[in-house]
Amino acid sequence: MRIIIDTNVLVSAIFFNGGLPKDILDLVELGKIKHIASQEIIQEYKDTFARIAIREERYDKAVALNKFIPKIEIIKTTTNLQICRDPDDDKFINCAIDGKCKYIVSGDKDLLVLENVENVEIITIRDFMEEYKKTIEN
């Protein structure tokens, strides 16, 4: 299963060791799901982690991102839809389409309001975990 993990989910998982977000990263680490991202998304991850690391004085967590990046399949995107009410989030949609992802996992209301774009479902962490459990039960 191919997914995009939004920055807010990654931050929750790594900085705050958050339950379900951390579970998603564990699934990536175990190779159970494939995390797809573009170079633009990777840069957003790095910039966000740097800002939070400075603010929270948690530099070890910024380093944790660097250890996780090799687990991500980085693709080049060509799709250029501009449909999100926050234009900065369009990169997640475009990458999901080009990466043939089933889901974008996010807590961002600007993305979640879209629900589905070109066969890519945009869902919460909780909903993703429920869907994942269904796939392994079948």
C-alpha positions as CSV (number, residue, x, y, z in Angstrom):
1,M,0.0,0.0,0.0
2,R,1.4,3.4,-1.1
3,I,0.7,6.5,1.0
4,I,1.7,10.1,1.5
5,I,2.3,11.1,5.1
6,D,1.6,14.8,5.8
7,T,4.1,16.8,7.7
8,N,1.8,17.2,10.8
9,V,1.6,13.4,11.1
10,L,5.4,13.0,10.8
11,V,6.0,15.7,13.4
12,S,3.5,14.1,15.9
13,A,5.2,10.7,15.4
14,I,8.8,11.8,15.9
15,F,8.6,14.9,18.2
16,F,5.8,13.8,20.4
17,N,6.1,9.9,20.1
18,G,2.4,10.0,19.4
19,G,0.5,6.7,19.4
20,L,-1.2,6.3,16.0
21,P,1.3,8.5,14.1
22,K,4.1,6.5,15.5
23,D,2.3,3.3,14.5
24,I,2.2,4.5,10.9
25,L,6.0,5.1,10.9
26,D,6.5,1.7,12.4
27,L,4.6,0.2,9.5
28,V,6.9,2.1,7.1
29,E,9.9,0.9,9.0
30,L,8.7,-2.7,8.7
31,G,8.0,-2.4,5.0
32,K,4.2,-3.0,5.5
33,I,3.4,0.2,3.8
34,K,5.3,2.4,1.3
35,H,5.8,6.1,2.2
36,I,6.0,8.2,-1.0
37,A,7.2,11.8,-1.2
38,S,8.6,14.3,-3.6
39,Q,11.7,16.4,-3.1
40,E,9.5,19.3,-2.3
41,I,7.7,17.4,0.5
42,I,11.1,16.2,1.9
43,Q,12.2,19.8,2.0
44,E,9.0,20.8,3.9
45,Y,9.7,18.0,6.4
46,K,13.3,19.2,6.9
47,D,12.3,22.9,7.3
48,T,9.5,22.1,9.7
49,F,11.6,19.8,11.8
50,A,14.4,22.4,12.0
51,R,12.0,25.1,13.2
52,I,10.4,22.8,15.8
53,A,13.8,21.5,17.0
54,I,15.0,25.0,17.6
55,R,11.7,26.0,19.3
56,E,11.5,22.9,21.5
57,E,15.3,22.5,21.9
58,R,15.0,18.9,20.7
59,Y,17.8,18.6,18.2
60,D,17.8,14.9,18.6
61,K,14.4,14.7,16.9
62,A,15.5,16.6,13.9
63,V,18.3,14.0,13.5
64,A,15.6,11.3,13.8
65,L,14.1,12.6,10.6
66,N,17.3,12.1,8.7
67,K,17.3,8.5,9.8
68,F,13.8,8.0,8.5
69,I,14.2,9.7,5.1
70,P,16.0,6.6,3.5
71,K,12.8,4.7,4.2
72,I,10.8,7.1,1.9
73,E,10.5,6.5,-1.8
74,I,11.2,9.9,-3.4
75,I,9.6,10.5,-6.7
76,K,9.6,13.2,-9.3
77,T,6.2,14.8,-9.8
78,T,4.7,16.1,-13.0
79,T,1.1,16.6,-12.0
80,N,0.3,20.3,-11.2
81,L,-3.2,20.4,-9.8
82,Q,-4.0,23.5,-7.9
83,I,-7.1,22.7,-5.9
84,C,-6.4,23.0,-2.2
85,R,-7.6,26.0,-0.3
86,D,-4.0,26.2,1.1
87,P,-1.9,26.2,-2.1
88,D,1.1,24.9,-0.1
89,D,-0.7,21.6,0.3
90,D,-1.1,21.0,-3.4
91,K,2.3,19.2,-3.5
92,F,0.9,16.4,-1.4
93,I,-2.0,15.8,-3.8
94,N,0.2,16.0,-6.9
95,C,2.7,13.6,-5.4
96,A,0.0,11.2,-4.4
97,I,-1.4,11.1,-7.9
98,D,2.0,10.7,-9.5
99,G,3.1,8.2,-6.9
100,K,-0.1,6.1,-7.4
101,C,-0.9,6.3,-3.7
102,K,-4.1,5.1,-2.2
103,Y,-4.1,7.6,0.7
104,I,-2.8,10.9,2.0
105,V,-2.7,10.6,5.8
106,S,-3.2,14.0,7.4
107,G,-4.6,16.0,10.2
108,D,-4.7,19.1,8.0
109,K,-8.3,20.4,7.5
110,D,-7.3,22.1,4.3
111,L,-6.5,18.6,2.9
112,L,-9.1,16.6,4.7
113,V,-12.0,18.7,3.4
114,L,-11.2,17.4,-0.1
115,E,-11.8,13.8,0.9
116,N,-10.9,12.2,-2.5
117,V,-8.9,13.5,-5.5
118,E,-8.4,11.3,-8.5
119,N,-8.8,8.1,-6.6
120,V,-6.6,9.2,-3.7
121,E,-8.4,9.3,-0.4
122,I,-7.4,12.0,2.1
123,I,-8.0,10.6,5.6
124,T,-7.1,11.0,9.2
125,I,-4.6,8.9,11.0
126,R,-7.3,7.0,12.9
127,D,-9.2,6.3,9.7
128,F,-6.1,5.1,8.0
129,M,-5.3,2.7,10.8
130,E,-8.8,1.3,10.6
131,E,-8.5,0.8,6.8
132,Y,-5.1,-0.8,7.2
133,K,-6.4,-3.3,9.8
134,K,-9.2,-4.2,7.4
135,T,-6.6,-5.0,4.7
136,I,-4.6,-7.3,6.9
137,E,-7.7,-9.1,8.2
138,N,-8.8,-10.0,4.6
